[in-house]
Amino acid sequence: MARNLKNRVSRATSCNHKLNKKVLIIKRSYDEVYSILNGLDKRKKKKKLY
């Protein structure tokens, strides 16, 4: 998926390398925040079960 995403970004930005890097950095940071929030939600659900 990573290569597929890189290809789509490069096509959309007309192969502008600086813009490609910025978009991929933003995407990576979004994924990190999203995974942290999902992890917190799973912990809350586990605490309720015990």
N, C-alpha and C positions, 0 to 999 in steps of 0.2 A: 504494500500500500504506500510506503514511503516514496518509492520511485514514481508511482502513479501520481501521487500528489505533487511531487516536484515537477513532473512533466506538465501537469495541468496549470500549475502556477506559472511556469516559464512561458507557456503558450499565452496565458492571459495577460502577462506583463510584457509581452514582446521580447522575451529573453533579456530583460534588464536585470543584471546580476545583483546589483545592490538592493533592488526592490524585492527580488526573489528571496534573498537572505532575510530581509526584514519580515516578510510575510511568514516564512518558515519559523523564525524566532517567536513571533507572536503566536503562531499555532502551537508550538512546543510549550510555551508558557501557559496557554489556555488548557492544554491537555494535562499539565501538571496540577493546575488548580482544580480542574474537574475531578481528577483522580483523588486528590486530597479530600475534597468535599464528599465524594462517594464513600471513601474510607470512613469518614466521620459518621456518615449516615448508617453504615453497616455496623459500626461499633455501638451506636445507640440502640439499634434493633437487637443486637446480641445481649446487651445489658438488660433489656426488658424481659428476655426469655428466662434469665437465671433468677 
